[in-house]
């Protein structure tokens, strides 16, 4: 989940699209020294609280949703 690219609505849209899936795992963005887009190194990842919130909301469509 890249904060500037993925909104709450985007995450929910994906969850709705995969309704009934066995599992939905959200992975938090982690800026690395070498990214294809250097500007991404300046993006801060979502807080743990935000990731938990997104995961809980997505459980409406995919009950087995978690984040890492």
Secondary structure, 3 states (H helix, E strand, C coil): CCCCCCCHHHHHHHHHHCCCCCCEEECCCCCCCCCCCHHHHHCCCCCHHHHHHHHHHHCCCCCCEEEC
